[in-house]
Amino acid sequence: MRWTSRSLPRGARVVCFSDVHGNMPALEAVLEAARPAEADLVIVHGDIVNRGPRSDQAWDRIAGLVDPRWLLTSGNHERYVRAHLAGPAHDGVMAEVHRTSAWTFAQLGGRVAALEGLLDGVMLESPGLPEIRVVHASLVADDRGLSPRSPEAHLRTADGPWGMLIVGHVHRTYDFRTQGDVRVVNAGSVGSACDGIPRAGWIEIEADPSGWSVRRFRVEYDRSATERDYQTSGFLTEAGPVARLIHREWQLARPTVRPWFEQELEPVKRGERSLADSVETFLQSWEG
């Protein structure tokens, strides 16, 4: 596990965001509004790339800003893309289901090697305050998200000698306490909100005299520009049928990808219907 720790003085401001998913207009809006150049620390905790139209530009933009005040952790989508370094990550129908990560791998080209150097998590400390841990999804796995409705066993894994866990992954903002009295704060999503509010989100943490304070923010961005990126990047025409689910999820700002996987993946794997037909039928019924 690749972790790093930072000790912060009282009054330090930390900007945290995740789940850019190649959405450049949303990323630019957050970079402008969050003023990372004025922060003491910036943590980008996963899913900069994949599942969106301009992963190449999003990676280049963030990589061009990185200095000792910036820390980048991996998300499940960086892992999906990295898997193609060893050759095709899937075969058969699953290769088609996961063609989006193969498309992103090709789009990123030589940038993919840099994804292997990403951290797994960050620990934040300040004198007299409980420790904070920042990861993409949870301490269990980079694709096991946390919410107030998570199974009790998953929430117990958040317990420990720390006071707060900062996460992303589920594309929704949350702020709740586990049974072990660990505060779990979800920073939301920069590029693809799933709570019905189509705005980019991030959080700011500050070590103040009374403890760690957290502020959540949302900002509007040029969604017409993101739509153009979807239409012109090749994502919708080259990344397979699941790309249509991802695009529609972004348009609606509510989940379509996970419901499809839960309802339709097994019948497609059994050959009962084609992937393209399954996605088309699902979208018609989901939007009807």
C-alpha positions in Angstrom: 0.0 0.0 0.0 1.3 3.4 -1.0 0.4 6.0 1.6 1.9 9.3 2.6 1.3 11.5 5.6 1.3 15.3 6.0 1.4 17.3 9.2 -0.5 20.6 9.0 -0.4 23.7 11.2 -3.6 25.2 12.7 -5.3 27.3 10.1 -4.1 25.2 7.1 -6.6 24.9 4.3 -6.8 21.6 2.3 -8.8 21.3 -1.0 -10.0 17.8 -1.8 -11.8 16.7 -5.0 -12.2 13.5 -6.9 -14.1 11.8 -9.8 -13.2 14.2 -12.6 -13.7 11.5 -15.2 -12.3 13.4 -18.1 -14.8 16.3 -17.8 -12.6 19.3 -18.6 -15.2 22.1 -18.3 -16.1 20.9 -14.8 -12.5 20.5 -13.8 -11.7 24.1 -14.9 -14.6 25.4 -13.0 -13.4 23.8 -9.8 -9.9 24.9 -10.3 -11.1 28.5 -10.7 -13.5 28.4 -7.8 -11.5 26.4 -5.3 -8.3 28.6 -5.7 -5.9 25.7 -5.2 -2.9 28.0 -5.6 -3.9 29.6 -2.3 -4.3 26.3 -0.5 -1.8 24.7 1.8 -2.5 21.3 0.4 -4.5 19.9 -2.6 -5.6 16.2 -2.6 -7.1 14.7 -5.8 -8.4 11.4 -4.5 -9.0 9.3 -7.6 -10.8 8.9 -10.9 -9.2 11.7 -12.8 -9.5 9.6 -15.9 -11.8 7.2 -17.7 -15.6 7.2 -18.0 -15.5 10.5 -19.8 -14.5 12.2 -23.0 -11.3 14.1 -22.3 -9.1 12.0 -19.9 -6.0 13.1 -21.8 -6.6 16.8 -21.2 -7.8 16.3 -17.6 -4.6 14.3 -16.7 -2.4 16.9 -18.5 -4.1 19.8 -16.7 -3.7 18.3 -13.2 -0.2 16.9 -13.9 0.8 20.4 -15.0 -0.2 21.8 -11.6 1.4 19.2 -9.4 4.0 20.5 -7.0 4.9 19.4 -3.4 1.5 20.8 -2.2 -0.4 18.4 -4.5 -1.1 14.8 -3.7 -2.8 12.4 -6.2 -4.3 9.1 -5.2 -5.5 6.3 -7.5 -9.2 5.4 -8.0 -10.7 2.3 -9.4 -10.8 3.9 -12.9 -7.0 4.5 -12.9 -6.7 0.9 -12.0 -9.0 -0.2 -14.8 -6.8 1.8 -17.3 -3.5 0.6 -15.9 -4.7 -3.0 -16.3 -4.3 -2.7 -20.1 -0.5 -2.2 -19.7 -0.2 -5.9 -19.5 -2.4 -6.5 -22.5 -6.2 -6.8 -23.0 -7.7 -6.6 -19.5 -10.8 -8.7 -20.5 -11.9 -11.1 -23.2 -15.2 -12.1 -24.7 -18.3 -10.1 -23.9 -16.6 -8.5 -20.9 -14.1 -6.9 -23.2 -17.0 -5.2 -24.9 -18.6 -4.3 -21.6 -15.3 -2.6 -20.5 -14.3 -1.1 -23.8 -14.4 2.3 -22.2 -11.2 1.7 -20.3 -9.5 0.3 -23.4 -10.6 3.5 -25.3 -9.2 5.6 -22.5 -6.0 3.6 -22.4 -5.5 4.4 -26.1 -6.4 8.1 -25.6 -3.9 8.5 -22.8 -1.1 6.7 -24.7 2.2 7.2 -22.8 0.6 9.0 -20.0 -0.7 5.6 -18.6 2.7 4.8 -17.1 2.3 7.8 -14.7 -0.8 6.3 -13.3 1.3 3.5 -11.7 2.9 6.0 -9.4 -0.3 7.2 -7.7 -0.8 6.9 -4.0 -3.4 4.7 -2.3 -4.2 7.1 0.4 -3.2 10.2 2.4 -3.0 10.7 6.2 -3.4 14.2 7.6 -2.3 15.2 11.1 -2.4 18.4 13.1 -1.3 18.8 16.7 -4.1 18.0 19.1 -6.5 16.9 16.4 -7.6 13.4 15.4 -6.1 12.0 12.2 -7.8 12.2 8.9 -7.5 9.6 6.1 -8.2 10.4 2.5 -8.9 7.6 0.0 -10.9 7.2 -3.2 -13.8 4.9 -2.0 -13.2 3.3 1.3 -10.5 1.5 3.3 -11.8 -1.8 2.0 -11.3 -1.3 -1.7 -11.1 1.4 -4.3 -14.5 0.4 -5.7 -16.4 -0.2 -2.4 -18.1 3.1 -1.7 -19.5 4.3 1.6 -22.8 6.0 2.3 -25.2 6.1 5.3 -26.9 3.1 3.8 -23.8 1.0 3.5 -23.9 -2.4 5.3 -22.8 -2.3 8.9 -19.8 -4.5 8.1 -18.5 -2.0 5.5 -19.0 0.9 7.9 -17.1 -0.9 10.7 -14.0 -1.0 8.4 -14.0 2.8 8.7 -13.4 2.6 12.4 -9.9 3.2 13.8 -7.7 5.6 15.7 -8.6 8.4 13.3 -11.4 10.9 13.4 -12.4 11.4 9.8 -12.4 9.6 6.5 -12.6 11.6 3.3 -13.9 9.6 0.3 -15.4 10.0 -3.2 -16.4 7.3 -5.7 -20.2 7.3 -5.4 -20.7 10.8 -7.0 -22.8 12.0 -4.1 -22.0 14.2 -1.2 -22.4 12.7 2.3 -21.4 13.7 5.8 -22.3 11.1 8.5 -20.8 9.2 11.5 -20.2 5.5 11.7 -21.1 3.4 14.7 -17.5 3.8 15.7 -17.9 7.6 15.7 -15.7 8.1 12.7 -16.9 11.0 10.5 -17.2 10.0 6.9 -17.3 12.9 4.4 -17.9 12.3 0.7 -16.5 15.1 -1.5 -19.0 14.4 -4.3 -17.9 14.4 -7.9 -16.2 17.0 -10.1 -17.3 15.5 -13.4 -20.4 13.4 -13.1 -22.7 14.1 -10.1 -25.3 11.4 -9.4 -27.6 13.3 -6.9 -29.7 15.1 -9.5 -27.7 18.3 -9.2 -25.6 18.7 -12.3 -22.8 20.8 -10.7 -19.2 20.1 -9.9 -18.3 19.4 -6.2 -15.4 19.6 -3.9 -14.6 20.1 -0.2 -12.3 22.2 1.9 -10.9 21.1 5.2 -9.3 23.4 7.8 -7.5 22.7 11.0 -9.0 25.4 13.3 -8.7 25.7 17.1 -12.0 23.8 17.7 -11.1 20.9 15.4 -11.3 19.9 11.8 -13.9 22.0 9.9 -15.3 20.8 6.5 -17.0 22.9 3.9 -18.7 21.5 0.9 -19.0 23.4 -2.4 -20.8 23.1 -5.7 -20.2 25.1 -8.8 -21.9 25.4 -12.2 -19.9 24.8 -15.4 -20.3 24.9 -19.1 -22.3 21.7 -19.7 -22.7 22.4 -23.4 -18.9 22.3 -23.7 -18.9 18.9 -22.0 -21.6 17.7 -24.4 -19.5 18.8 -27.3 -16.6 16.8 -25.9 -18.8 13.7 -25.7 -19.9 14.2 -29.3 -16.5 15.0 -30.8 -13.9 13.0 -28.9 -15.0 9.6 -30.3 -16.1 8.3 -26.9 -19.7 7.7 -27.9 -18.8 6.1 -31.2 -15.7 4.1 -30.3 -15.9 3.2 -26.6 -18.8 0.6 -26.9 -22.4 0.6 -25.8 -21.7 1.2 -22.1 -20.4 4.6 -23.1 -24.0 5.5 -23.8 -25.0 4.6 -20.3 -22.1 6.8 -18.9 -23.1 9.7 -21.1 -26.8 9.5 -20.1 -25.8 9.3 -16.4 -23.9 12.5 -16.9 -26.8 14.2 -18.7 -29.3 13.2 -16.0 -27.0 13.6 -13.0 -28.5 10.4 -11.6 -27.3 6.7 -11.8 -27.8 4.7 -14.9 -24.5 2.7 -15.1 -24.8 0.8 -11.8 -28.5 -0.1 -12.3 -27.7 -1.5 -15.7 -24.9 -3.6 -14.3 -27.2 -4.9 -11.5 -30.1 -5.7 -13.8 -28.6 -6.6 -17.2 -25.0 -7.8 -16.9 -25.7 -11.4 -16.1 -28.3 -11.9 -19.0 -25.7 -10.4 -21.4 -23.0 -12.7 -20.1 -25.3 -15.7 -20.6 -25.9 -14.6 -24.2 -29.6 -14.0 -23.7 -29.3 -10.6 -25.4 -26.6 -8.6 -27.0 -24.9 -5.8 -25.1 -26.1 -3.2 -27.6 -29.7 -4.3 -27.4 -29.6 -4.6 -23.6 -28.3 -1.0 -23.3 -30.8 0.4 -25.8 -33.8 -1.4 -24.1 -32.6 -0.4 -20.6 -32.2 3.3 -21.6 -35.7 3.4 -23.1 -37.3 1.8 -20.0 -35.2 3.8 -17.6 -36.1 7.1 -19.2 -39.7 6.2 -19.8 
